[in-house]
Amino acid sequence: MKAQFSGMRRRATALAAACAGMAFAGAAFAADLMGQPTPGGIDLQPAASPLKYDAIWFHNMLLWITGGITLLVLGLLVYIIVRFNKRANPVPAKFTHNTTVEIIWTVLPVLILMFIAVFSFKLLFAYHDTPKAYMTVKATGYQWYWGYEYPDQKISEEISGLLPEEEAKAKGVPFRLAATTPLVVPVNQVVRVQVTGADVIHSFALPAFGLKIDGVPGRLNEQWFKADRTGT
């Protein structure tokens, strides 16, 4: 039995070392770029808005919780396989219930879910309770471009299409992410975004701000963000 546990510990240590090595290698392989996909990237895109910072924190917290649960279940499974196999336990037990164990596996998941729910609802309310906005932008999706209107500044709709590949390369901006007329907003100010679609359902997404809204014809969806740095 001791030999079995010793071998299992060695394998578990080797597996943990391999996982840690892959994680460090991945982190060293690619630094995630702002607002665009990163070849070889393994993490979420960097944040540039308070909502995205909160979303990343919530994601990382869930990762630790789910990782701990996974390791706990794996450990229990390995223990049961080793401790209660036919060779180690030739005479099986006759009991069918254990009140203490049943209470633990009922109460503990409920407490974990309640803990997660506190932060989940906090983040949900932060997304949907728009602070007092400095300005409003109306984004209308078309096939295959966007129209941006700035009603507070009395600026009528400006058309923003895909920047041609040659121009994108000349300007040093990523092709298929650069626009002919980019959306322009101030830094460190709350911006309300109202999104709709003119023809079909569109998706308005700003990953660095933790923002993604459907533009549905005949419907006005609303979200907000607050850019904390300049950039495109």
URBELGI-V928390 format. One record per residue. N is the residue number from 1. RES is the residue in one letter. BURIAL is I if it has 16 or more other C-alpha atoms within 10 Angstrom, else O. Layout:
N_RES_BURIAL, N_RES_BURIAL
This chain:
1_M_O, 2_K_O, 3_A_O, 4_Q_O, 5_F_O, 6_S_O, 7_G_O, 8_M_O, 9_R_O, 10_R_O, 11_R_O, 12_A_O, 13_T_O, 14_A_O, 15_L_O, 16_A_O, 17_A_O, 18_A_O, 19_C_O, 20_A_O, 21_G_O, 22_M_O, 23_A_O, 24_F_O, 25_A_O, 26_G_O, 27_A_O, 28_A_O, 29_F_O, 30_A_O, 31_A_I, 32_D_I, 33_L_O, 34_M_O, 35_G_I, 36_Q_O, 37_P_O, 38_T_O, 39_P_O, 40_G_O, 41_G_I, 42_I_O, 43_D_O, 44_L_O, 45_Q_I, 46_P_I, 47_A_I, 48_A_I, 49_S_I, 50_P_I, 51_L_I, 52_K_I, 53_Y_I, 54_D_I, 55_A_I, 56_I_I, 57_W_O, 58_F_O, 59_H_O, 60_N_O, 61_M_O, 62_L_O, 63_L_O, 64_W_O, 65_I_O, 66_T_O, 67_G_O, 68_G_O, 69_I_O, 70_T_O, 71_L_O, 72_L_O, 73_V_O, 74_L_O, 75_G_O, 76_L_O, 77_L_O, 78_V_O, 79_Y_O, 80_I_O, 81_I_O, 82_V_I, 83_R_O, 84_F_O, 85_N_O, 86_K_O, 87_R_O, 88_A_O, 89_N_O, 90_P_O, 91_V_O, 92_P_O, 93_A_O, 94_K_O, 95_F_O, 96_T_O, 97_H_O, 98_N_O, 99_T_O, 100_T_O, 101_V_O, 102_E_O, 103_I_O, 104_I_O, 105_W_O, 106_T_O, 107_V_O, 108_L_O, 109_P_O, 110_V_O, 111_L_O, 112_I_O, 113_L_O, 114_M_O, 115_F_O, 116_I_O, 117_A_O, 118_V_O, 119_F_O, 120_S_O, 121_F_O, 122_K_O, 123_L_I, 124_L_O, 125_F_O, 126_A_O, 127_Y_I, 128_H_O, 129_D_O, 130_T_O, 131_P_O, 132_K_O, 133_A_O, 134_Y_O, 135_M_I, 136_T_I, 137_V_I, 138_K_I, 139_A_I, 140_T_I, 141_G_I, 142_Y_I, 143_Q_O, 144_W_O, 145_Y_O, 146_W_I, 147_G_I, 148_Y_I, 149_E_I, 150_Y_I, 151_P_O, 152_D_O, 153_Q_O, 154_K_O, 155_I_O, 156_S_O, 157_E_I, 158_E_O, 159_I_I, 160_S_I, 161_G_I, 162_L_I, 163_L_I, 164_P_O, 165_E_O, 166_E_O, 167_E_O, 168_A_I, 169_K_O, 170_A_O, 171_K_O, 172_G_O, 173_V_O, 174_P_O, 175_F_I, 176_R_O, 177_L_O, 178_A_I, 179_A_I, 180_T_O, 181_T_O, 182_P_I, 183_L_I, 184_V_O, 185_V_I, 186_P_O, 187_V_O, 188_N_O, 189_Q_O, 190_V_I, 191_V_I, 192_R_I, 193_V_I, 194_Q_I, 195_V_I, 196_T_I, 197_G_I, 198_A_I, 199_D_O, 200_V_O, 201_I_O, 202_H_I, 203_S_O, 204_F_I, 205_A_O, 206_L_O, 207_P_I, 208_A_I, 209_F_I, 210_G_I, 211_L_I, 212_K_O, 213_I_I, 214_D_I, 215_G_I, 216_V_I, 217_P_I, 218_G_O, 219_R_O, 220_L_I, 221_N_O, 222_E_I, 223_Q_I, 224_W_I, 225_F_I, 226_K_I, 227_A_I, 228_D_O, 229_R_O, 230_T_O, 231_G_O, 232_T_O
